[in-house]
Amino acid sequence: MKRNIGRLDQFIRIFIGLALLAYVVKDGQLMPGWPLLGLLGVVLVGTAALSYCPLYDVFKVSSRDKSDRMV
């Protein structure tokens, strides 16, 4: 599994993913549409943690630049 998510993309995914998860459990109650939003939040945080997005691989896209390729 080759990394294809850059640092900025990672930060954006983590921010949006955590915001979606926080919205889902807002005020200690599950919000309407929680399964879809919760799953999307988990997927965004998970892909950011792995630095790999399967959709990027399918479409041969990468958001990593040369400064991100140290590892």
N, C-alpha and C positions, 0 to 999 in steps of 0.2 A: 504494500500500500504506500504509494508515493504521496508525500504531502503536497497539497495544491491550494491551501488557504494561507494567505498572508496575514501579517500581524494586525493591520487595520481591519481586515475582514473578520478576524478572530474577535477583536474587541467589540465590533458591531454586533456580531452573532451572540456573544455573551450578554451584552447589554439588552438586546431585544428579547433574547430567550429568557433571561431572568425577569424582565419586565412582564412578559406574558405569563410566566409562572406566578409572579406576585399578583397579577390581575385575577388569575384563576382562583386564588384563595383569598381574595380581598375580604376584609372584615371577618375572617375565619369561616366564611361560607363559600361553597363552590358556586361560581357564576354560571349563567346559562352558556352553553357551548364549551364547557370546560374540557371535555375529552379531546376535541380538536385543538383548542388553544394550548392545552397542557402538553399534548403530544408534539406540537410544533415547537414549543419552548424547549422541551427535552431534546428534540432533534437538533435544534440550533446550538444549544450548549454542548451537546455531544460531538457534533461535527467540529466545533471550535476547539474542544479539548483534544481531539485526535488530529487536528489540522488537515483533515481529509473530508472532502465532499464527493460522494459518489456521482451526483449530477454533474459536477465540474468534470469528472473523469469521462463521463459519457459524451459530453459536448467538447471535450479536449480544451478546457478552459483552466487557467490558473491565475490566482490573484497574488501569487508570491513574486517578488522582484529579487534582484540580485542581492540586496542587503538581507533578505529573509532566508536566503539559501545557505546560511552558515552551517546548519546542521543537516 
